[in-house]
Amino acid sequence: MSTPKRIILLLVVILLLSLNTVIVSASAKNFLPFEDNEAGRNSNAYLPTFSPSMDLKKSFIEEISVYAKEANAKWGIPASAIIGMAIIESGYGTTRIATNANNIFGIKVWANNPSGGWQLKGQPDENNGTVPILANYGKDRLIYDESKRVDNWYRMFADYKDAVDYLAGTFLLNQRYGFAKTNYENNLKKGWSYEQASKQYIYEIAVAGYNHLGGDYYRNIVCNVMTEWDLYKLDEKTFKDVNGHWAQKEIEFLKDNGWINGYNDGTFKPNATLTRAETAKIISNFLGLTVTPQPVYFTDVPKTFWGHHAITLVAQHKLMNGTSRERFSPNTNLTRAQMAQIFYNAGFYTQPVNTGTTSFRDVQEAHWAYAAIETIKLEGIMTGYGNGRFGPSDSITRAQMAAIIYRLDQKGWNRK
């Protein structure tokens, strides 16, 4: 073998060794340029590593919908846009960026080996052609010097919720994109439909630089999936089962403030009962509770339980106690007496009622929540029934809770 051929062979070996990390991290269904003539194209670096099933697509949308609706309530970014962008940018969570970095929006960190970043090797050069090319296997099959790149590092996230919160609460509110949210809100006030306003929002952030292929292109591809999955309904401020309900105003107010959520089918179920776990979540949201050093443990609230964090918070702040020394009974319906006691514990009163007062024939001084019920009644937070009863053992409904929280907010009371 001649010397030039030996040198070329040595260079190829060194090149393949330098790319070994790529081979290890890449999916077998997402080949790099030197591995496959068709699948190994640079543009394929952005594509899904496999074709998601319908069940996987639905599961992905259901999960992101929860985070998107919460983000919409907190920061005003349309939930439909968040979900549509996640679908397109991550291929329903199947791209290498999504699977390796939980980055479902393709958010980059333009730097060389940044802290908290993950590198997508094999993608096209988006840094004005300045990245050295190590080998050329044909059209769209270039091998770049990854050590010289700042254009293919992506922000890593702890999970999908972390990614949604960063997108909606930081990235899209910055100076570059923040105007689009203002325009979105103004367009709704002008009478635009949620669909029209959300489509325009997608167009404006793309024109501002979110997608380098342009506003029309990005609006078309994102809005196609938004329409396919009817995502615009998630932007609506009114739950479809509260129109005309006596507590509609209160429910919508709490929703807009992110203190209470509905269900994935777009309903609120205002007349459904409220569990103790659900109450803990609402109270912790409303009061903005933070963790204290005090240890809390209930045998029926494992760390894997969805309401574990909220229950820990209300117990640490002594707003809700357990139903026994070791049990919280998270799935038990909350009673009206328990509700009164929570607000009493939170200090939502000017002064406690004097003993000897008996406003309700079913709440005597011997009742465990007597002081709380009488005090909260005196403050106008909770009232009884027209027949002289308070109904201390009756279950609280979701609408009743919304109405009470609304009254507290309107009074401007903060926890003492």
KADAJO-V140419 format. One record per residue. N is the residue number from 1. RES is the residue in one letter. SS is DSSP state (hx for helix, st for strand, lp for the rest). OMEGA is omega in whole degrees, -180 to 180 (* if undefined). Layout:
n=N res=RES ss=SS omega=OMEGA
n=N res=RES ss=SS omega=OMEGA
//
This chain:
n=1 res=M ss=lp omega=-178
n=2 res=S ss=lp omega=-179
n=3 res=T ss=hx omega=179
n=4 res=P ss=hx omega=180
n=5 res=K ss=hx omega=178
n=6 res=R ss=hx omega=-180
n=7 res=I ss=hx omega=180
n=8 res=I ss=hx omega=179
n=9 res=L ss=hx omega=-180
n=10 res=L ss=hx omega=180
n=11 res=L ss=hx omega=179
n=12 res=V ss=hx omega=179
n=13 res=V ss=hx omega=179
n=14 res=I ss=hx omega=180
n=15 res=L ss=hx omega=-179
n=16 res=L ss=hx omega=178
n=17 res=L ss=hx omega=180
n=18 res=S ss=hx omega=-179
n=19 res=L ss=lp omega=-176
n=20 res=N ss=hx omega=180
n=21 res=T ss=hx omega=179
n=22 res=V ss=hx omega=-179
n=23 res=I ss=hx omega=-178
n=24 res=V ss=hx omega=-174
n=25 res=S ss=hx omega=-176
n=26 res=A ss=lp omega=176
n=27 res=S ss=lp omega=178
n=28 res=A ss=lp omega=-180
n=29 res=K ss=lp omega=179
n=30 res=N ss=lp omega=-171
n=31 res=F ss=lp omega=175
n=32 res=L ss=lp omega=-173
n=33 res=P ss=lp omega=-177
n=34 res=F ss=lp omega=-176
n=35 res=E ss=lp omega=-175
n=36 res=D ss=lp omega=-176
n=37 res=N ss=lp omega=-176
n=38 res=E ss=lp omega=-177
n=39 res=A ss=lp omega=-176
n=40 res=G ss=lp omega=177
n=41 res=R ss=lp omega=-176
n=42 res=N ss=hx omega=-179
n=43 res=S ss=hx omega=-179
n=44 res=N ss=hx omega=180
n=45 res=A ss=hx omega=-178
n=46 res=Y ss=hx omega=-171
n=47 res=L ss=lp omega=177
n=48 res=P ss=lp omega=179
n=49 res=T ss=lp omega=174
n=50 res=F ss=lp omega=-179
n=51 res=S ss=lp omega=-178
n=52 res=P ss=lp omega=177
n=53 res=S ss=lp omega=178
n=54 res=M ss=hx omega=179
n=55 res=D ss=hx omega=179
n=56 res=L ss=hx omega=178
n=57 res=K ss=hx omega=-179
n=58 res=K ss=hx omega=179
n=59 res=S ss=hx omega=179
n=60 res=F ss=hx omega=-179
n=61 res=I ss=hx omega=179
n=62 res=E ss=hx omega=-180
n=63 res=E ss=hx omega=-178
n=64 res=I ss=hx omega=180
n=65 res=S ss=hx omega=180
n=66 res=V ss=hx omega=-179
n=67 res=Y ss=hx omega=-178
n=68 res=A ss=hx omega=179
n=69 res=K ss=hx omega=176
n=70 res=E ss=hx omega=179
n=71 res=A ss=hx omega=178
n=72 res=N ss=hx omega=180
n=73 res=A ss=hx omega=-177
n=74 res=K ss=hx omega=-169
n=75 res=W ss=hx omega=174
n=76 res=G ss=lp omega=177
n=77 res=I ss=lp omega=-178
n=78 res=P ss=lp omega=-179
n=79 res=A ss=hx omega=-179
n=80 res=S ss=hx omega=180
n=81 res=A ss=hx omega=180
n=82 res=I ss=hx omega=-178
n=83 res=I ss=hx omega=179
n=84 res=G ss=hx omega=178
n=85 res=M ss=hx omega=179
n=86 res=A ss=hx omega=179
n=87 res=I ss=hx omega=-177
n=88 res=I ss=hx omega=-175
n=89 res=E ss=hx omega=-175
n=90 res=S ss=hx omega=-177
n=91 res=G ss=lp omega=-177
n=92 res=Y ss=lp omega=176
n=93 res=G ss=lp omega=-175
n=94 res=T ss=lp omega=179
n=95 res=T ss=lp omega=178
n=96 res=R ss=hx omega=180
n=97 res=I ss=hx omega=-179
n=98 res=A ss=hx omega=-175
n=99 res=T ss=hx omega=-178
n=100 res=N ss=hx omega=-174
n=101 res=A ss=hx omega=-176
n=102 res=N ss=lp omega=-179
n=103 res=N ss=lp omega=-175
n=104 res=I ss=lp omega=180
n=105 res=F ss=lp omega=179
n=106 res=G ss=lp omega=-179
n=107 res=I ss=lp omega=-176
n=108 res=K ss=st omega=169
n=109 res=V ss=lp omega=-175
n=110 res=W ss=lp omega=180
n=111 res=A ss=lp omega=178
n=112 res=N ss=lp omega=-180
n=113 res=N ss=lp omega=-178
n=114 res=P ss=lp omega=176
n=115 res=S ss=lp omega=180
n=116 res=G ss=lp omega=-180
n=117 res=G ss=st omega=176
n=118 res=W ss=st omega=-174
n=119 res=Q ss=st omega=175
n=120 res=L ss=lp omega=-177
n=121 res=K ss=lp omega=177
n=122 res=G ss=lp omega=-178
n=123 res=Q ss=lp omega=179
n=124 res=P ss=lp omega=178
n=125 res=D ss=lp omega=177
n=126 res=E ss=lp omega=-177
n=127 res=N ss=lp omega=175
n=128 res=N ss=lp omega=175
n=129 res=G ss=lp omega=-177
n=130 res=T ss=lp omega=-178
n=131 res=V ss=lp omega=-179
n=132 res=P ss=lp omega=177
n=133 res=I ss=st omega=-179
n=134 res=L ss=st omega=-180
n=135 res=A ss=st omega=-179
n=136 res=N ss=st omega=-179
n=137 res=Y ss=lp omega=-180
n=138 res=G ss=lp omega=-178
n=139 res=K ss=lp omega=177
n=140 res=D ss=lp omega=179
n=141 res=R ss=lp omega=-179
n=142 res=L ss=st omega=174
n=143 res=I ss=st omega=-177
n=144 res=Y ss=st omega=173
n=145 res=D ss=lp omega=-174
n=146 res=E ss=hx omega=-179
n=147 res=S ss=hx omega=-177
n=148 res=K ss=hx omega=-171
n=149 res=R ss=lp omega=171
n=150 res=V ss=lp omega=-172
n=151 res=D ss=lp omega=-178
n=152 res=N ss=lp omega=173
n=153 res=W ss=st omega=-176
n=154 res=Y ss=st omega=-180
n=155 res=R ss=st omega=176
n=156 res=M ss=lp omega=179
n=157 res=F ss=lp omega=-180
n=158 res=A ss=lp omega=-180
n=159 res=D ss=lp omega=-179
n=160 res=Y ss=hx omega=180
n=161 res=K ss=hx omega=178
n=162 res=D ss=hx omega=179
n=163 res=A ss=hx omega=180
n=164 res=V ss=hx omega=-179
n=165 res=D ss=hx omega=179
n=166 res=Y ss=hx omega=-180
n=167 res=L ss=hx omega=-173
n=168 res=A ss=hx omega=-174
n=169 res=G ss=hx omega=-179
n=170 res=T ss=lp omega=-171
n=171 res=F ss=hx omega=-175
n=172 res=L ss=hx omega=177
n=173 res=L ss=hx omega=-177
n=174 res=N ss=lp omega=-173
n=175 res=Q ss=lp omega=-176
n=176 res=R ss=lp omega=-173
n=177 res=Y ss=lp omega=-173
n=178 res=G ss=hx omega=-178
n=179 res=F ss=hx omega=-176
n=180 res=A ss=hx omega=178
n=181 res=K ss=hx omega=178
n=182 res=T ss=hx omega=178
n=183 res=N ss=hx omega=179
n=184 res=Y ss=hx omega=-179
n=185 res=E ss=hx omega=179
n=186 res=N ss=hx omega=179
n=187 res=N ss=hx omega=176
n=188 res=L ss=hx omega=179
n=189 res=K ss=hx omega=179
n=190 res=K ss=lp omega=-180
n=191 res=G ss=lp omega=177
n=192 res=W ss=lp omega=174
n=193 res=S ss=lp omega=177
n=194 res=Y ss=hx omega=179
n=195 res=E ss=hx omega=-180
n=196 res=Q ss=hx omega=-177
n=197 res=A ss=hx omega=-180
n=198 res=S ss=hx omega=177
n=199 res=K ss=hx omega=179
n=200 res=Q ss=hx omega=178
n=201 res=Y ss=hx omega=179
n=202 res=I ss=hx omega=-180
n=203 res=Y ss=hx omega=-174
n=204 res=E ss=hx omega=179
n=205 res=I ss=hx omega=178
n=206 res=A ss=hx omega=178
n=207 res=V ss=hx omega=-179
n=208 res=A ss=hx omega=175
n=209 res=G ss=hx omega=-178
n=210 res=Y ss=hx omega=177
n=211 res=N ss=lp omega=-173
n=212 res=H ss=lp omega=-180
n=213 res=L ss=lp omega=172
n=214 res=G ss=lp omega=-176
n=215 res=G ss=hx omega=-179
n=216 res=D ss=hx omega=180
n=217 res=Y ss=hx omega=-175
n=218 res=Y ss=hx omega=178
n=219 res=R ss=hx omega=-178
n=220 res=N ss=hx omega=-175
n=221 res=I ss=hx omega=180
n=222 res=V ss=hx omega=-177
n=223 res=C ss=hx omega=175
n=224 res=N ss=hx omega=180
n=225 res=V ss=hx omega=176
n=226 res=M ss=hx omega=178
n=227 res=T ss=hx omega=-180
n=228 res=E ss=hx omega=-177
n=229 res=W ss=lp omega=179
n=230 res=D ss=lp omega=-176
n=231 res=L ss=hx omega=-176
n=232 res=Y ss=hx omega=-180
n=233 res=K ss=hx omega=-179
n=234 res=L ss=hx omega=179
n=235 res=D ss=hx omega=-174
n=236 res=E ss=lp omega=-178
n=237 res=K ss=lp omega=-179
n=238 res=T ss=lp omega=174
n=239 res=F ss=lp omega=-173
n=240 res=K ss=lp omega=179
n=241 res=D ss=lp omega=178
n=242 res=V ss=lp omega=177
n=243 res=N ss=lp omega=180
n=244 res=G ss=lp omega=179
n=245 res=H ss=lp omega=-177
n=246 res=W ss=lp omega=-178
n=247 res=A ss=lp omega=-177
n=248 res=Q ss=hx omega=-178
n=249 res=K ss=hx omega=-178
n=250 res=E ss=hx omega=-179
n=251 res=I ss=hx omega=-179
n=252 res=E ss=hx omega=179
n=253 res=F ss=hx omega=179
n=254 res=L ss=hx omega=179
n=255 res=K ss=hx omega=-178
n=256 res=D ss=hx omega=180
n=257 res=N ss=lp omega=178
n=258 res=G ss=lp omega=-178
n=259 res=W ss=lp omega=-179
n=260 res=I ss=lp omega=-178
n=261 res=N ss=lp omega=173
n=262 res=G ss=lp omega=-179
n=263 res=Y ss=lp omega=-176
n=264 res=N ss=lp omega=180
n=265 res=D ss=lp omega=178
n=266 res=G ss=lp omega=179
n=267 res=T ss=lp omega=176
n=268 res=F ss=lp omega=-177
n=269 res=K ss=lp omega=-174
n=270 res=P ss=lp omega=-177
n=271 res=N ss=lp omega=178
n=272 res=A ss=lp omega=179
n=273 res=T ss=st omega=-176
n=274 res=L ss=lp omega=179
n=275 res=T ss=st omega=179
n=276 res=R ss=hx omega=178
n=277 res=A ss=hx omega=178
n=278 res=E ss=hx omega=178
n=279 res=T ss=hx omega=179
n=280 res=A ss=hx omega=180
n=281 res=K ss=hx omega=-179
n=282 res=I ss=hx omega=-179
n=283 res=I ss=hx omega=-179
n=284 res=S ss=hx omega=177
n=285 res=N ss=hx omega=-176
n=286 res=F ss=hx omega=-176
n=287 res=L ss=hx omega=-180
n=288 res=G ss=lp omega=-176
n=289 res=L ss=lp omega=177
n=290 res=T ss=lp omega=-176
n=291 res=V ss=lp omega=174
n=292 res=T ss=lp omega=-179
n=293 res=P ss=lp omega=-175
n=294 res=Q ss=lp omega=179
n=295 res=P ss=lp omega=178
n=296 res=V ss=lp omega=179
n=297 res=Y ss=lp omega=173
n=298 res=F ss=lp omega=-176
n=299 res=T ss=lp omega=-179
n=300 res=D ss=lp omega=177
n=301 res=V ss=lp omega=179
n=302 res=P ss=lp omega=-179
n=303 res=K ss=lp omega=-180
n=304 res=T ss=lp omega=-179
n=305 res=F ss=lp omega=-174
n=306 res=W ss=lp omega=-177
n=307 res=G ss=lp omega=-175
n=308 res=H ss=hx omega=-176
n=309 res=H ss=hx omega=-179
n=310 res=A ss=hx omega=180
n=311 res=I ss=hx omega=177
n=312 res=T ss=hx omega=-178
n=313 res=L ss=hx omega=-177
n=314 res=V ss=hx omega=177
n=315 res=A ss=hx omega=178
n=316 res=Q ss=hx omega=-179
n=317 res=H ss=lp omega=175
n=318 res=K ss=lp omega=177
n=319 res=L ss=lp omega=176
n=320 res=M ss=lp omega=177
n=321 res=N ss=lp omega=175
n=322 res=G ss=lp omega=176
n=323 res=T ss=lp omega=171
n=324 res=S ss=lp omega=-177
n=325 res=R ss=lp omega=-174
n=326 res=E ss=lp omega=-176
n=327 res=R ss=lp omega=178
n=328 res=F ss=lp omega=-177
n=329 res=S ss=lp omega=-174
n=330 res=P ss=lp omega=-176
n=331 res=N ss=lp omega=176
n=332 res=T ss=lp omega=179
n=333 res=N ss=st omega=177
n=334 res=L ss=lp omega=179
n=335 res=T ss=st omega=179
n=336 res=R ss=hx omega=177
n=337 res=A ss=hx omega=178
n=338 res=Q ss=hx omega=179
n=339 res=M ss=hx omega=178
n=340 res=A ss=hx omega=-179
n=341 res=Q ss=hx omega=178
n=342 res=I ss=hx omega=-178
n=343 res=F ss=hx omega=175
n=344 res=Y ss=hx omega=178
n=345 res=N ss=hx omega=-179
n=346 res=A ss=lp omega=178
n=347 res=G ss=lp omega=-180
n=348 res=F ss=lp omega=177
n=349 res=Y ss=lp omega=179
n=350 res=T ss=lp omega=174
n=351 res=Q ss=lp omega=-179
n=352 res=P ss=lp omega=-179
n=353 res=V ss=lp omega=177
n=354 res=N ss=lp omega=177
n=355 res=T ss=lp omega=-179
n=356 res=G ss=lp omega=178
n=357 res=T ss=lp omega=177
n=358 res=T ss=lp omega=-177
n=359 res=S ss=lp omega=-175
n=360 res=F ss=lp omega=-176
n=361 res=R ss=lp omega=179
n=362 res=D ss=lp omega=176
n=363 res=V ss=lp omega=178
n=364 res=Q ss=lp omega=-177
n=365 res=E ss=lp omega=-179
n=366 res=A ss=lp omega=-179
n=367 res=H ss=lp omega=-175
n=368 res=W ss=lp omega=-178
n=369 res=A ss=lp omega=-175
n=370 res=Y ss=hx omega=-177
n=371 res=A ss=hx omega=-179
n=372 res=A ss=hx omega=-177
n=373 res=I ss=hx omega=-180
n=374 res=E ss=hx omega=-179
n=375 res=T ss=hx omega=-178
n=376 res=I ss=hx omega=175
n=377 res=K ss=hx omega=-180
n=378 res=L ss=hx omega=-179
n=379 res=E ss=lp omega=179
n=380 res=G ss=lp omega=-180
n=381 res=I ss=lp omega=177
n=382 res=M ss=lp omega=178
n=383 res=T ss=lp omega=179
n=384 res=G ss=lp omega=178
n=385 res=Y ss=lp omega=-178
n=386 res=G ss=lp omega=-178
n=387 res=N ss=lp omega=178
n=388 res=G ss=lp omega=179
n=389 res=R ss=lp omega=172
n=390 res=F ss=lp omega=-178
n=391 res=G ss=lp omega=-175
n=392 res=P ss=lp omega=-178
n=393 res=S ss=lp omega=178
n=394 res=D ss=lp omega=179
n=395 res=S ss=st omega=175
n=396 res=I ss=lp omega=176
n=397 res=T ss=st omega=-180
n=398 res=R ss=hx omega=178
n=399 res=A ss=hx omega=179
n=400 res=Q ss=hx omega=178
n=401 res=M ss=hx omega=179
n=402 res=A ss=hx omega=-179
n=403 res=A ss=hx omega=-179
n=404 res=I ss=hx omega=179
n=405 res=I ss=hx omega=179
n=406 res=Y ss=hx omega=180
n=407 res=R ss=hx omega=-180
n=408 res=L ss=hx omega=-180
n=409 res=D ss=hx omega=-180
n=410 res=Q ss=hx omega=177
n=411 res=K ss=hx omega=179
n=412 res=G ss=lp omega=-179
n=413 res=W ss=lp omega=171
n=414 res=N ss=lp omega=-179
n=415 res=R ss=lp omega=-179
n=416 res=K ss=lp omega=*
//
